[in-house]
């Protein structure tokens, strides 16, 4: 089992504090303090999760997250002192799985790490899932009509949840409860943002095809036309 976590933080004392708390929970950790070092490290070491600070020397966390998502679905938790909602939303739109705002309790970070890793852990895929959609949670791989979709952890979980009951309408609140079982307060736009990115990736494979439908004033449903 991969228990290697990457902490990208340019404040040495904070990085050491987080590392100590995570080590006590049985995780192996490594720390980087410069954004330029992150991509080659991730390609080589393939961590189970990344704690990624937003403001870094070399490259900022937003750009790093975008580039990681070009080749990996590794869970990413953004860490930021910029608490404006738009920053939180952007952090999720670029493929982050969660965010933590400074100042924070190290115990909160440990809890968030465990929650994200639980959501990304392999689970049994329902046998009734549409044969046109194949979900492999061991490899975090989603295929639609044989075409691979490069999804983030949250996008994968949304698609799995919706596709388990084709045609059933799920409210935004229901989806948020599934994505964030710790019941934190998040904006409706967070779910909309993930759905938008999921649709974009599906239409890149199947242009002019709607698989995840909006139900005005209610929520979303999975209902492929083929």
C-alpha positions as CSV (number, residue, x, y, z in Angstrom):
1,X,0.0,0.0,0.0
2,X,1.4,3.4,-1.0
3,X,1.5,5.7,2.0
4,X,3.9,8.3,0.7
5,X,2.6,11.9,1.0
6,X,4.2,14.9,-0.5
7,X,4.1,18.2,1.4
8,X,4.9,21.3,-0.7
9,X,5.3,24.1,1.7
10,X,8.0,26.9,1.8
11,X,7.6,27.6,5.5
12,X,10.0,25.1,7.1
13,X,8.5,25.0,10.6
14,X,5.0,24.4,9.2
15,X,6.2,21.7,6.8
16,X,8.0,20.0,9.7
17,X,4.9,20.2,11.9
18,X,2.7,18.7,9.2
19,X,5.2,16.0,8.5
20,X,5.4,15.0,12.2
21,X,1.7,14.8,12.6
22,X,1.3,12.7,9.5
23,X,4.2,10.5,10.4
24,X,2.5,9.7,13.8
25,X,-0.5,8.4,11.8
26,X,1.7,6.0,9.9
27,X,2.3,8.0,6.7
28,X,5.7,8.5,5.1
29,X,6.3,12.1,4.1
30,X,8.7,14.1,2.0
31,X,8.8,17.9,1.8
32,X,9.6,20.3,-1.0
33,X,9.9,24.1,-0.7
34,X,10.1,25.2,-4.3
35,X,7.4,24.9,-7.0
36,X,9.9,24.1,-9.7
37,X,10.9,20.8,-8.0
38,X,7.3,19.4,-7.8
39,X,6.6,17.9,-11.2
40,X,9.7,15.9,-11.7
41,X,9.4,14.6,-8.1
42,X,5.8,13.5,-8.6
43,X,6.6,11.8,-11.9
44,X,9.4,9.8,-10.2
45,X,7.9,9.0,-6.8
46,X,4.2,8.8,-7.5
47,X,2.8,9.8,-4.1
48,X,-0.5,8.7,-2.7
49,X,-1.5,12.3,-2.0
50,X,-0.1,15.9,-2.3
51,X,-0.5,18.8,0.2
52,X,0.1,21.7,-2.1
53,X,0.6,25.3,-0.9
54,X,-0.8,28.0,-3.2
55,X,2.0,30.6,-2.8
56,X,5.4,29.1,-3.5
57,X,8.7,30.3,-4.9
58,X,9.5,29.2,-8.4
59,X,5.9,28.3,-9.5
60,X,2.5,28.8,-7.8
61,X,0.3,26.0,-6.7
62,X,-2.4,26.7,-9.3
63,X,-0.1,26.1,-12.2
64,X,1.5,23.1,-10.6
65,X,-1.9,21.5,-10.0
66,X,-3.0,22.1,-13.6
67,X,0.2,20.4,-14.9
68,X,-0.1,17.4,-12.6
69,X,-3.6,16.8,-13.9
70,X,-2.2,16.4,-17.4
71,X,-0.5,13.1,-16.3
72,X,-1.8,12.0,-12.9
73,X,-5.1,11.7,-10.9
74,X,-3.2,11.8,-7.6
75,X,-5.3,13.4,-4.9
76,X,-4.3,17.0,-4.3
77,X,-5.3,19.1,-1.3
78,X,-4.6,22.8,-1.8
79,X,-3.3,24.8,1.2
80,X,-3.9,28.6,1.0
81,X,-4.0,31.7,3.1
82,X,-6.2,33.3,0.4
83,X,-9.7,32.6,1.7
84,X,-11.8,34.4,-0.9
85,X,-14.5,32.0,-2.3
86,X,-13.2,32.6,-5.9
87,X,-9.8,31.2,-4.9
88,X,-11.4,28.2,-3.4
89,X,-13.5,27.6,-6.4
90,X,-10.6,28.0,-8.8
91,X,-8.6,25.6,-6.8
92,X,-11.3,23.0,-7.3
93,X,-11.8,23.8,-11.0
94,X,-8.2,23.1,-11.9
95,X,-8.4,19.6,-10.5
96,X,-7.8,19.9,-6.7
97,X,-9.7,17.4,-4.6
98,X,-10.0,19.6,-1.5
99,X,-8.6,22.8,0.1
100,X,-7.5,23.9,3.6
101,X,-7.3,27.5,4.6
102,X,-4.5,28.9,6.8
103,X,-4.4,29.1,9.8
104,X,-5.4,25.5,10.4
105,X,-5.0,22.8,13.0
106,X,-2.6,20.0,12.1
107,X,-5.2,17.6,13.3
108,X,-7.7,19.1,10.8
109,X,-5.1,18.4,8.0
110,X,-4.7,14.8,9.2
111,X,-8.5,14.4,9.1
112,X,-8.8,15.9,5.6
113,X,-5.9,13.7,4.3
114,X,-7.6,10.6,5.7
115,X,-11.0,11.6,4.2
116,X,-9.5,12.2,0.7
117,X,-7.6,9.0,0.8
118,X,-10.7,7.1,1.9
119,X,-12.6,8.5,-1.1
120,X,-9.8,7.5,-3.4
121,X,-9.4,4.0,-2.1
122,X,-10.5,1.1,-4.4
123,X,-14.1,0.1,-3.9
124,X,-16.2,-2.5,-5.5
125,X,-17.9,-1.1,-8.6
126,X,-21.6,-2.0,-8.9
127,X,-22.2,-4.7,-11.5
128,X,-25.3,-2.8,-12.7
129,X,-23.2,0.1,-13.9
130,X,-23.9,0.7,-17.6
131,X,-21.7,-1.6,-19.8
132,X,-21.0,1.4,-21.9
133,X,-19.3,2.9,-18.9
134,X,-16.3,1.1,-17.3
135,X,-14.9,2.2,-13.9
136,X,-11.7,0.8,-12.5
137,X,-11.1,2.2,-9.1
138,X,-7.8,0.3,-8.6
139,X,-6.3,2.4,-11.4
140,X,-8.7,5.4,-11.1
141,X,-9.7,4.7,-14.8
142,X,-12.9,5.6,-16.4
143,X,-13.9,4.5,-20.0
144,X,-17.0,5.5,-21.9
145,X,-17.6,3.4,-25.0
146,X,-14.0,2.3,-24.8
147,X,-12.6,5.8,-24.7
148,X,-10.6,6.7,-21.7
149,X,-11.6,9.8,-19.7
150,X,-8.9,11.5,-17.7
151,X,-10.8,12.3,-14.5
152,X,-9.8,13.8,-11.1
153,X,-10.7,11.9,-8.0
154,X,-13.8,14.1,-7.4
155,X,-15.0,13.8,-11.0
156,X,-14.6,10.0,-10.9
157,X,-16.6,9.8,-7.7
158,X,-19.4,12.0,-9.1
159,X,-19.6,9.9,-12.3
160,X,-19.6,6.7,-10.3
161,X,-22.3,7.9,-8.0
162,X,-24.6,9.2,-10.8
163,X,-24.1,6.2,-13.1
164,X,-25.0,3.7,-10.4
165,X,-28.6,4.8,-10.9
166,X,-29.0,6.0,-14.5
167,X,-31.9,8.4,-14.9
168,X,-32.1,9.2,-11.2
169,X,-31.9,12.9,-10.3
170,X,-29.6,13.9,-7.5
171,X,-29.7,17.3,-5.9
172,X,-26.6,19.4,-5.5
173,X,-26.9,18.9,-1.7
174,X,-27.0,15.2,-2.1
175,X,-23.9,15.3,-4.3
176,X,-22.1,17.6,-1.9
177,X,-22.8,15.2,1.0
178,X,-21.3,12.4,-1.1
179,X,-18.2,14.3,-2.2
180,X,-17.7,15.9,1.3
181,X,-19.0,13.5,3.9
182,X,-17.5,15.6,6.7
183,X,-20.4,18.1,5.9
184,X,-18.3,21.2,5.6
185,X,-19.9,24.3,4.2
186,X,-19.2,24.6,0.5
187,X,-20.9,26.6,-2.3
188,X,-23.3,25.0,-4.8
189,X,-21.0,26.3,-7.4
190,X,-18.4,23.8,-6.2
191,X,-20.5,20.9,-7.5
192,X,-21.4,22.9,-10.7
193,X,-17.7,23.4,-11.3
194,X,-16.9,19.7,-11.0
195,X,-19.8,18.8,-13.2
196,X,-18.7,21.4,-15.8
197,X,-15.2,19.9,-15.9
198,X,-16.6,16.3,-16.1
199,X,-18.9,17.3,-19.0
200,X,-16.0,19.0,-20.8
201,X,-14.0,15.8,-20.6
202,X,-16.8,13.7,-21.9
203,X,-17.6,16.0,-24.8
204,X,-13.9,16.0,-25.8
205,X,-14.4,12.3,-26.5
206,X,-18.0,12.5,-27.7
207,X,-18.7,15.9,-29.2
208,X,-22.3,17.1,-29.0
209,X,-23.2,14.3,-26.7
210,X,-24.7,14.9,-23.3
211,X,-24.3,12.2,-20.7
212,X,-24.6,14.1,-17.5
213,X,-27.8,16.2,-17.7
214,X,-28.9,19.2,-15.7
215,X,-32.4,19.1,-14.3
216,X,-33.3,22.8,-13.9
217,X,-33.8,23.8,-10.3
218,X,-33.1,20.3,-9.0
219,X,-29.7,18.9,-9.8
220,X,-28.1,16.4,-12.1
221,X,-28.6,12.9,-13.6
222,X,-26.6,10.4,-15.6
223,X,-28.6,9.4,-18.7
224,X,-26.4,8.6,-21.8
225,X,-28.2,8.7,-25.2
226,X,-26.5,5.5,-26.5
